[in-house]
Amino acid sequence: MHHLVLGLPVTVVVPENTSQIARQRIASQGAEMIVQGAAWDEADQYARRLVEEVNGAYIPPFDNPTI
């Protein structure tokens, strides 16, 4: 939600096996969501490539001390 206050775009990449409730929560926070890959590893690889393409920042969903 802080991205809205700061005016920053957010893209969240999730795998196909992400639950509908999780998808709804992500969408309700105003993030663009991309569903990519059958499982986490495939989605993560896609997200890392996307970051390089758009010169963005990768924020890992796990083990991130800032969130």
Secondary structure, DSSP 8 states (H G I E B T S, - for coil): -HHHHHT---EEEE-TTS-HHHHHHHHHTT-EEEE-SSSHHHHHHHHHHHHHHHT-----SSS-TT-
